[in-house]
Amino acid sequence: MCKPICLLLILCFSTVQSLSQNIVTPENVNSAYDEQNPILDTENGILYFTRSKHPENEGGRFDEGDIWFSVKQSTGWSLPENARGLNNSAWNSVVGLTSKGDLILYGHYQDGKPAKTQGLSIALKRKGSFGKPENIDIPYFRNTSKIFGGSISENGEVLALSMESYDSKGTEDIYVSLKKDGRWSEPRNLGDDINSRFQEFSPYINRTLDTLYFSSNGHGGRGSADVFMSVRLDDSWMRWSEPQALEAINTTGKETGYRKYPGFSLFTSTLNSDGFGDIKFHIDNLNDSTFTHLEQQDSIDLVSLIEVSREDIAMNSNFFTLYGNVKDQKSGSIITATLHVSMKENDFEKSVVTDQPGRRYSLSIPSAGIYKIKVTAPNYIAHQEELEVFSAELKLLQKDFALQEIEVGARVNLDNVLFEQSKPIIIPSSYEQLNLVVALLRDNPSIKIRLEGHTDNRGDAKQNLKLSKERVEAVKTYLVKRGVAKKRVSGKGFGGSKPIADNSKLETRKLNRRVEFIILKD
């Protein structure tokens, strides 16, 4: 995972003047406002951070901080955008990411209202977007300070928190909360080895849980706050080595939000920024042979994420890169598949094969239009859908697919097969998905299918049952006309008797209006 990130960082920083030997500033990310608490989603190349008192924040220019993000591209970082839906008028930040890609947040969320004693929440990632933040319950978690910092360990079981609470020794102290049997423990003050009578904040614990990095103005240093590290000496979480300043990071400015990644680290500094924080990277060794090798081999190592070279992207600025995984729907494992993208309007047509185990697919596509994507794999049911792209500013888009294995009992929802309202007449746009069913039966002569038709529960139940039967017959007729033997297709209508979603809500009721098929033995 480190290789693409390390290489792309080099590409992103290639035009940026280094402030010191190994410290570089990402282009486009920093602003005239205060940037704080950076965290990098290395899997998807997204940089999250908190931006203070920006006019576009939820609370306007008096808002202490909203979550913003920038996406890593082959030519640099995208212009940051406000992460709408994750912010409120309080101070918001990303504490960490779970292994599933969910976001752990701080932002005073509790049932949609500002919380007095809580503030940690989780935003679940579903189909590429995040849901509304939900409160995380931590016993006796109370922060009376306006300043907060924290991180979650890579295994998701340790929260390092900086806050002013019941037994704080100074102003902000560092605490730890441990997860056991699905529950978080009461935050515990790390004691005198770490906490002083001044401020300790923005803690980060490394992946092996034995080293703590944090900022402080109570352990000496060069400026108003510096980054320190300390090693955990036993399992009590109360005995630590004497904190040592990170001389490669610290300046006469204020350094905070330090996080370490393989080959580089991430932090903010107020050096030469009028007292406001700017996001910076510290590359462990710019002259390391590993980085030199990667820079020379960019056309090879980037194939898992970026299909075209830097020169190609510069000359074809109206293209973007579509990338992602094709997985087995049951196991979640990445499978070998073919992705075919086409658009009639501009005669565009392109295919890519994910022929390397565990690697993503990627291909470059013109930035505007409605594209048809077809995903196929041996022994799997093909998938087809449309992708609408109308922004020339889009440069990178992740889209993952999950295919169903061809096996007896597999149930397939024909979600793109549509009918005229209250009629059994198939809308022509449905033919493409039905043609995939024809191809499935043609390529697998040993299987049969049973069609099942469903409606929602509105209207007369008898009429719904009749309509569902007629729609099943309409689909069967289409398949037979295209060469499928009648004996291979059976069907039944169920009306509204088998809902899969809430019929009382408009947005979920439509899911009950569907045609499915089940694979049967011959």
C-alpha positions as CSV (number, residue, x, y, z in Angstrom):
1,M,0.0,0.0,0.0
2,C,2.9,2.3,0.7
3,K,4.4,2.3,-2.9
4,P,1.6,4.2,-4.7
5,I,1.3,6.7,-1.8
6,C,5.0,7.3,-1.6
7,L,5.4,7.8,-5.3
8,L,2.4,10.0,-5.7
9,L,3.7,12.2,-2.9
10,I,6.9,12.7,-4.9
11,L,4.8,13.6,-8.0
12,C,2.6,16.0,-6.0
13,F,5.6,17.7,-4.4
14,S,7.8,17.9,-7.5
15,T,6.9,21.5,-8.1
16,V,6.9,22.7,-4.5
17,Q,9.8,24.5,-2.9
18,S,11.0,22.6,0.2
19,L,11.1,24.7,3.4
20,S,13.9,22.6,4.8
21,Q,15.7,19.6,3.6
22,N,12.9,17.1,4.0
23,I,9.8,19.2,4.7
24,V,7.5,19.9,1.8
25,T,4.2,21.8,1.5
26,P,1.4,20.3,-0.7
27,E,0.2,22.5,-3.4
28,N,-3.5,23.8,-3.4
29,V,-4.3,22.5,0.1
30,N,-3.4,25.4,2.4
31,S,-5.2,28.7,2.5
32,A,-5.2,32.0,4.3
33,Y,-7.3,30.3,7.0
34,D,-6.1,28.0,9.8
35,E,-5.6,24.3,8.8
36,Q,-5.4,21.8,11.6
37,N,-5.5,18.1,12.4
38,P,-4.6,16.5,9.0
39,I,-5.2,12.8,8.5
40,L,-4.6,10.8,5.3
41,D,-6.8,8.0,4.0
42,T,-4.0,6.1,2.3
43,E,-6.3,3.6,0.7
44,N,-8.3,6.2,-1.3
45,G,-5.8,9.1,-1.4
46,I,-8.0,11.5,0.5
47,L,-6.5,14.1,2.9
48,Y,-8.9,15.2,5.6
49,F,-8.3,18.3,7.8
50,T,-10.0,21.0,9.9
51,R,-10.2,24.5,8.5
52,S,-11.1,27.3,10.9
53,K,-13.3,30.4,10.4
54,H,-13.8,30.0,6.7
55,P,-16.9,31.7,5.2
56,E,-18.1,28.4,3.7
57,N,-18.0,26.6,7.1
58,E,-21.4,25.5,8.6
59,G,-21.3,28.4,11.1
60,G,-19.8,30.9,8.7
61,R,-16.7,32.9,9.4
62,F,-17.1,32.5,13.2
63,D,-17.1,28.7,13.0
64,E,-14.1,27.4,14.8
65,G,-13.6,24.5,12.4
66,D,-15.2,22.3,9.7
67,I,-13.9,19.1,8.1
68,W,-12.5,19.7,4.6
69,F,-10.9,17.3,2.2
70,S,-8.5,17.2,-0.8
71,V,-8.1,14.2,-3.2
72,K,-4.7,13.0,-4.3
73,Q,-4.3,13.2,-8.1
74,S,-1.5,12.3,-10.4
75,T,-0.7,16.0,-10.9
76,G,-1.1,17.2,-7.4
77,W,-3.8,17.7,-4.7
78,S,-7.3,18.8,-5.7
79,L,-8.7,22.1,-4.4
80,P,-10.1,21.4,-0.9
81,E,-13.9,21.1,-0.5
82,N,-16.1,21.3,2.6
83,A,-17.2,17.8,3.8
84,R,-20.9,18.7,3.9
85,G,-22.9,16.4,6.1
86,L,-20.1,15.7,8.5
87,N,-20.0,19.2,10.0
88,N,-22.1,21.3,12.3
89,S,-21.5,24.7,13.8
90,A,-19.3,23.3,16.5
91,W,-15.6,22.4,16.1
92,N,-15.3,19.3,13.8
93,S,-12.4,17.0,13.0
94,V,-11.5,13.5,11.8
95,V,-10.0,11.5,14.6
96,G,-9.3,8.4,12.5
97,L,-10.6,5.8,10.1
98,T,-11.7,2.2,10.8
99,S,-10.6,-0.7,8.7
100,K,-13.9,-0.5,6.8
101,G,-13.3,3.1,5.9
102,D,-15.7,4.6,8.4
103,L,-14.7,8.0,9.9
104,I,-14.3,8.6,13.6
105,L,-15.2,12.2,14.2
106,Y,-15.2,14.8,16.9
107,G,-17.9,17.4,16.5
108,H,-20.4,17.4,19.5
109,Y,-22.9,15.0,17.9
110,Q,-25.5,13.4,20.1
111,D,-28.9,12.6,18.4
112,G,-28.4,15.6,16.2
113,K,-28.1,18.0,19.1
114,P,-25.0,19.6,20.6
115,A,-23.7,17.4,23.4
116,K,-22.5,18.6,26.8
117,T,-20.3,15.6,27.7
118,Q,-19.9,13.7,24.5
119,G,-18.5,14.6,21.1
120,L,-17.1,11.5,19.4
121,S,-19.1,10.0,16.6
122,I,-18.8,7.6,13.7
123,A,-19.9,8.2,10.1
124,L,-20.4,4.9,8.4
125,K,-19.2,4.6,4.8
126,R,-21.8,3.0,2.5
127,K,-21.4,2.8,-1.3
128,G,-18.7,5.5,-1.4
129,S,-20.5,8.1,0.8
130,F,-20.8,8.7,4.5
131,G,-24.0,8.5,6.6
132,K,-25.0,10.9,9.3
133,P,-22.6,10.9,12.3
134,E,-23.8,8.7,15.1
135,N,-22.6,9.3,18.7
136,I,-20.0,7.0,20.3
137,D,-20.6,6.4,23.9
138,I,-17.5,6.6,26.2
139,P,-18.2,6.6,30.0
140,Y,-17.3,9.8,31.7
141,F,-15.9,11.4,28.6
142,R,-16.0,15.1,29.2
143,N,-14.0,17.8,27.6
144,T,-14.3,21.3,29.1
145,S,-11.8,22.8,26.7
146,K,-12.4,24.3,23.3
147,I,-9.3,22.5,22.1
148,F,-9.5,18.8,21.2
149,G,-7.3,16.3,19.5
150,G,-7.2,12.6,19.2
151,S,-6.5,9.6,17.1
152,I,-7.6,6.0,16.9
153,S,-5.1,3.1,16.6
154,E,-4.8,1.1,13.4
155,N,-6.5,-1.9,15.1
156,G,-9.4,0.3,16.2
157,E,-9.0,-0.6,19.9
158,V,-7.1,2.4,21.4
159,L,-8.3,6.0,21.4
160,A,-5.7,8.7,22.4
161,L,-7.5,11.8,23.5
162,S,-6.4,15.3,24.5
163,M,-8.8,17.2,26.6
164,E,-9.4,19.1,29.9
165,S,-11.4,16.9,32.2
166,Y,-11.9,15.8,35.8
167,D,-8.3,15.0,36.7
168,S,-6.3,17.1,34.3
169,K,-3.0,18.2,35.6
170,G,-2.7,21.4,33.6
171,T,-5.1,22.6,30.9
172,E,-5.3,20.0,28.2
173,D,-3.9,16.5,29.1
174,I,-3.6,13.3,27.1
175,Y,-5.9,10.4,28.0
176,V,-6.4,6.9,26.6
177,S,-9.6,4.9,26.2
178,L,-9.4,1.2,25.4
179,K,-12.0,-0.9,23.6
180,K,-12.9,-4.3,25.1
181,D,-15.8,-6.6,24.2
182,G,-17.2,-3.8,22.0
183,R,-17.2,-1.1,24.7
184,W,-14.9,1.8,25.4
185,S,-13.4,2.3,28.8
186,E,-13.4,5.5,30.8
187,P,-10.6,7.8,29.6
188,R,-7.5,7.4,31.7
189,N,-5.0,10.2,32.3
190,L,-1.5,9.1,31.1
191,G,0.2,10.6,34.2
192,D,3.1,12.8,34.9
193,D,5.5,11.2,32.5
194,I,3.5,12.7,29.6
195,N,1.3,15.5,31.0
196,S,2.6,18.7,32.4
197,R,0.9,21.7,34.1
198,F,0.8,23.3,30.6
199,Q,-0.8,21.9,27.4
200,E,-0.5,18.5,25.8
201,F,-2.6,17.9,22.7
202,S,-3.0,16.2,19.3
203,P,-1.8,12.7,20.4
204,Y,-1.1,9.9,17.9
205,I,-0.1,6.3,18.8
206,N,1.8,4.3,16.2
207,R,0.6,1.0,14.7
208,T,2.5,-1.2,17.2
209,L,1.0,0.8,20.1
210,D,4.3,1.4,21.8
211,T,5.1,5.0,20.8
212,L,3.2,8.1,21.5
213,Y,3.6,11.3,19.5
214,F,2.0,14.5,20.8
215,S,2.4,18.3,20.9
216,S,3.2,20.3,24.0
217,N,4.3,23.7,25.3
218,G,5.2,22.2,28.7
219,H,8.3,20.1,27.8
220,G,10.6,22.8,26.4
221,G,11.3,23.1,22.7
222,R,11.9,25.7,20.1
223,G,8.5,27.5,19.8
224,S,5.0,27.9,21.3
225,A,4.4,24.1,20.8
226,D,6.5,21.3,19.5
227,V,6.1,17.7,18.6
228,F,7.5,15.1,21.1
229,M,7.7,11.3,21.2
230,S,7.7,8.9,24.1
231,V,7.9,5.1,24.4
232,R,5.4,3.1,26.5
233,L,7.3,1.1,29.1
234,D,4.6,-1.4,30.3
235,D,1.0,-2.4,29.8
236,S,-0.3,-0.1,32.5
237,W,-0.3,2.9,30.1
238,M,1.1,5.0,33.0
239,R,4.8,4.5,32.5
240,W,6.5,6.3,29.6
241,S,10.0,7.3,28.6
242,E,11.1,10.9,28.9
243,P,9.5,12.8,26.0
244,Q,12.0,13.7,23.2
245,A,11.5,16.5,20.8
246,L,11.4,15.7,17.1
247,E,14.1,18.0,15.9
248,A,13.4,17.3,12.2
249,I,9.9,18.7,12.6
250,N,10.0,21.4,15.2
251,T,10.6,25.1,14.4
252,T,10.0,28.5,16.1
253,G,6.4,28.1,15.0
254,K,3.7,25.9,16.5
255,E,3.8,22.3,15.3
256,T,0.7,20.1,15.9
257,G,-1.3,17.2,14.5
258,Y,1.7,14.9,13.8
259,R,0.9,11.5,12.3
260,K,3.4,9.0,10.9
261,Y,3.0,6.9,7.8
262,P,5.4,4.5,6.0
263,G,8.1,6.7,4.5
264,F,6.7,10.1,5.5
265,S,4.8,12.0,8.2
266,L,2.1,14.6,8.3
267,F,1.7,17.7,10.5
268,T,0.8,21.4,10.7
269,S,3.1,24.3,11.4
270,T,2.5,28.1,11.8
271,L,6.0,28.9,10.6
272,N,5.8,31.8,8.1
273,S,2.0,31.6,8.0
274,D,0.9,34.6,10.0
275,G,0.1,32.4,13.0
276,F,-2.2,30.1,11.1
277,G,-1.5,26.4,10.7
278,D,-0.4,25.0,7.3
279,I,-0.3,21.3,6.4
280,K,3.2,19.9,5.7
281,F,4.8,16.6,4.9
282,H,8.1,15.3,6.2
283,I,9.7,12.8,3.9
284,D,11.9,10.5,5.8
285,N,14.7,10.5,3.2
286,L,14.3,12.3,-0.1
287,N,17.6,10.7,-1.3
288,D,16.7,7.2,-0.3
289,S,17.3,4.7,-3.0
290,T,13.8,3.4,-2.6
291,F,12.3,6.8,-3.6
292,T,14.8,7.1,-6.4
293,H,13.8,3.7,-7.8
294,L,10.2,4.5,-7.6
295,E,10.6,7.8,-9.3
296,Q,12.4,6.1,-12.2
297,Q,9.7,3.3,-12.4
298,D,6.6,5.5,-12.2
299,S,5.0,4.0,-15.4
300,I,5.2,0.5,-13.8
301,D,4.4,1.1,-10.1
302,L,1.5,3.5,-10.9
303,V,-0.4,0.9,-13.0
304,S,-2.5,-0.2,-10.0
305,L,-3.9,3.4,-9.6
306,I,-3.1,5.6,-12.5
307,E,-3.2,4.3,-16.0
308,V,-1.7,7.2,-17.9
309,S,1.6,9.0,-17.4
310,R,2.1,12.6,-16.1
311,E,2.7,13.8,-19.6
312,D,-0.4,12.2,-20.9
313,I,-2.5,13.7,-18.2
314,A,-1.1,17.1,-18.8
315,M,-1.9,16.9,-22.5
316,N,-5.4,15.4,-21.9
317,S,-6.7,17.6,-19.1
318,N,-10.3,16.7,-20.0
319,F,-9.8,13.1,-19.0
320,F,-10.2,11.6,-15.5
321,T,-9.1,8.3,-14.0
322,L,-11.8,5.7,-13.1
323,Y,-10.4,3.1,-10.7
324,G,-11.6,0.6,-8.1
325,N,-12.0,-3.1,-7.2
326,V,-14.1,-5.9,-8.6
327,K,-14.9,-8.3,-5.8
328,D,-16.8,-11.5,-5.1
329,Q,-20.1,-10.5,-3.5
330,K,-20.0,-13.1,-0.8
331,S,-16.3,-13.3,0.2
332,G,-15.3,-9.8,-0.7
333,S,-12.1,-11.1,-2.3
334,I,-10.8,-9.3,-5.4
335,I,-11.5,-11.3,-8.6
336,T,-10.2,-11.2,-12.2
337,A,-12.7,-9.3,-14.3
338,T,-13.1,-7.3,-17.5
339,L,-14.4,-3.7,-17.3
340,H,-15.8,-2.3,-20.5
341,V,-16.7,1.4,-20.7
342,S,-18.4,3.0,-23.7
343,M,-20.4,6.1,-24.8
344,K,-22.2,6.4,-28.2
345,E,-22.1,10.2,-28.3
346,N,-18.3,10.4,-28.7
347,D,-17.6,6.9,-30.0
348,F,-15.6,6.2,-26.9
349,E,-15.0,2.6,-26.1
350,K,-12.4,1.1,-23.8
351,S,-11.8,-2.1,-21.8
352,V,-9.4,-3.1,-19.0
353,V,-8.7,-6.5,-17.4
354,T,-7.9,-6.8,-13.7
355,D,-5.5,-9.6,-14.4
356,Q,-3.2,-9.1,-11.4
357,P,-4.4,-10.6,-8.1
358,G,-5.3,-8.0,-5.5
359,R,-4.8,-5.1,-7.9
360,R,-7.3,-2.4,-8.8
361,Y,-8.5,-1.7,-12.3
362,S,-7.9,1.7,-13.7
363,L,-8.6,3.5,-17.0
364,S,-8.8,7.1,-18.3
365,I,-12.1,8.4,-19.5
366,P,-13.2,11.8,-21.1
367,S,-14.6,14.0,-18.4
368,A,-18.1,14.7,-19.7
369,G,-20.9,12.3,-20.7
370,I,-23.1,9.4,-19.8
371,Y,-21.1,6.2,-19.9
372,K,-22.2,2.6,-20.0
373,I,-20.1,0.3,-17.8
374,K,-20.2,-3.5,-18.2
375,V,-18.3,-5.8,-15.8
376,T,-17.9,-9.4,-16.6
377,A,-15.9,-12.3,-15.0
378,P,-15.8,-16.1,-15.7
379,N,-18.4,-17.9,-13.6
380,Y,-20.0,-14.7,-12.4
381,I,-23.2,-12.9,-13.4
382,A,-22.4,-9.8,-15.5
383,H,-23.2,-6.4,-14.2
384,Q,-24.1,-3.3,-16.2
385,E,-24.9,0.3,-15.2
386,E,-24.7,3.9,-16.3
387,L,-22.2,6.5,-15.1
388,E,-23.0,10.2,-15.5
389,V,-20.0,12.6,-15.5
390,F,-20.6,16.3,-16.3
391,S,-17.7,18.0,-14.5
392,A,-14.4,18.6,-16.3
393,E,-12.9,19.3,-12.9
394,L,-13.2,15.6,-11.9
395,K,-9.8,13.9,-12.1
396,L,-10.2,10.8,-9.9
397,L,-13.2,8.6,-9.3
398,Q,-13.3,5.4,-7.3
399,K,-16.1,2.9,-8.2
400,D,-16.1,-0.6,-6.8
401,F,-18.2,-3.6,-8.1
402,A,-19.4,-6.8,-6.5
403,L,-20.3,-9.7,-8.7
404,Q,-22.5,-12.7,-7.9
405,E,-21.1,-16.1,-8.5
406,I,-23.2,-18.3,-10.9
407,E,-24.5,-21.0,-8.5
408,V,-27.8,-22.7,-7.8
409,G,-29.9,-20.6,-5.5
410,A,-28.3,-17.3,-6.4
411,R,-31.0,-14.5,-6.5
412,V,-30.4,-11.7,-8.9
413,N,-32.3,-8.4,-8.8
414,L,-33.0,-7.0,-12.3
415,D,-32.9,-3.4,-10.9
416,N,-32.6,-1.8,-14.4
417,V,-35.6,-3.6,-15.8
418,L,-38.4,-1.0,-15.7
419,F,-42.1,-1.0,-16.8
420,E,-44.6,1.7,-17.8
421,Q,-46.6,2.8,-14.7
422,S,-49.2,0.2,-13.7
423,K,-48.6,-1.7,-16.9
424,P,-46.7,-4.9,-17.9
425,I,-45.0,-3.0,-20.8
426,I,-41.2,-3.1,-20.6
427,I,-39.5,0.2,-21.1
428,P,-36.8,0.0,-23.9
429,S,-34.0,1.1,-21.6
430,S,-34.4,-2.3,-19.8
431,Y,-33.4,-4.3,-22.9
432,E,-29.7,-4.1,-22.2
433,Q,-30.0,-5.8,-18.8
434,L,-32.4,-8.4,-20.2
435,N,-29.8,-9.1,-22.9
436,L,-27.3,-9.9,-20.1
437,V,-29.8,-12.5,-18.9
438,V,-30.0,-13.9,-22.4
439,A,-26.2,-14.1,-22.6
440,L,-26.1,-15.8,-19.2
441,L,-28.4,-18.6,-20.3
442,R,-26.7,-18.9,-23.6
443,D,-23.2,-19.3,-22.0
444,N,-24.5,-21.6,-19.3
445,P,-26.7,-24.2,-21.0
446,S,-27.0,-26.3,-17.8
447,I,-29.0,-23.8,-15.8
448,K,-32.6,-22.7,-15.6
449,I,-34.1,-19.6,-14.0
450,R,-37.3,-18.8,-12.2
451,L,-38.5,-15.2,-12.6
452,E,-40.3,-13.5,-9.6
453,G,-42.3,-10.3,-9.9
454,H,-43.1,-8.0,-7.0
455,T,-44.9,-4.7,-6.4
456,D,-45.2,-2.3,-3.4
457,N,-48.4,-2.6,-1.2
458,R,-50.2,0.4,-2.5
459,G,-53.6,-0.1,-4.2
460,D,-55.7,-3.2,-4.6
461,A,-53.8,-6.4,-3.5
462,K,-55.5,-8.5,-6.2
463,Q,-54.6,-6.0,-8.9
464,N,-51.0,-5.9,-7.7
465,L,-50.8,-9.7,-7.9
466,K,-52.2,-9.7,-11.4
467,L,-49.7,-7.0,-12.5
468,S,-46.7,-8.8,-11.1
469,K,-47.7,-12.0,-12.9
470,E,-48.1,-10.1,-16.2
471,R,-44.8,-8.4,-15.8
472,V,-43.1,-11.8,-15.3
473,E,-44.7,-13.1,-18.4
474,A,-43.5,-10.0,-20.3
475,V,-39.9,-10.6,-19.3
476,K,-40.2,-14.3,-20.2
477,T,-41.6,-13.5,-23.6
478,Y,-38.7,-11.1,-24.2
479,L,-36.2,-13.8,-23.3
480,V,-37.8,-16.5,-25.5
481,K,-38.0,-14.2,-28.5
482,R,-34.2,-13.9,-28.2
483,G,-33.6,-17.6,-28.4
484,V,-34.0,-18.9,-24.8
485,A,-36.0,-22.1,-24.7
486,K,-39.3,-21.8,-22.9
487,K,-38.6,-24.8,-20.6
488,R,-35.6,-22.9,-19.2
489,V,-37.6,-20.0,-17.8
490,S,-40.4,-20.3,-15.3
491,G,-42.0,-17.5,-13.3
492,K,-44.4,-16.4,-10.6
493,G,-45.9,-13.1,-9.4
494,F,-46.2,-12.2,-5.7
495,G,-47.7,-8.8,-5.8
496,G,-46.8,-6.9,-2.6
497,S,-46.6,-9.9,-0.3
498,K,-42.8,-10.0,-0.1
499,P,-41.4,-6.5,0.5
500,I,-37.7,-6.1,1.1
501,A,-37.9,-2.4,2.3
502,D,-40.2,-0.1,4.2
503,N,-43.4,0.6,2.2
504,S,-44.2,3.7,4.3
505,K,-41.4,5.7,2.9
506,L,-41.2,7.0,-0.7
507,E,-37.4,6.5,-1.0
508,T,-37.5,2.8,0.1
509,R,-40.9,1.8,-1.3
510,K,-39.5,1.8,-4.8
511,L,-37.2,-1.0,-3.9
512,N,-40.2,-3.3,-3.5
513,R,-41.2,-2.8,-7.1
514,R,-38.8,-5.3,-8.7
515,V,-38.3,-8.3,-10.9
516,E,-35.8,-11.0,-9.8
517,F,-34.6,-14.3,-11.0
518,I,-33.3,-17.4,-9.1
519,I,-30.8,-19.8,-10.7
520,L,-32.1,-23.4,-10.7
521,K,-30.7,-26.8,-11.6
522,D,-31.4,-28.1,-15.1
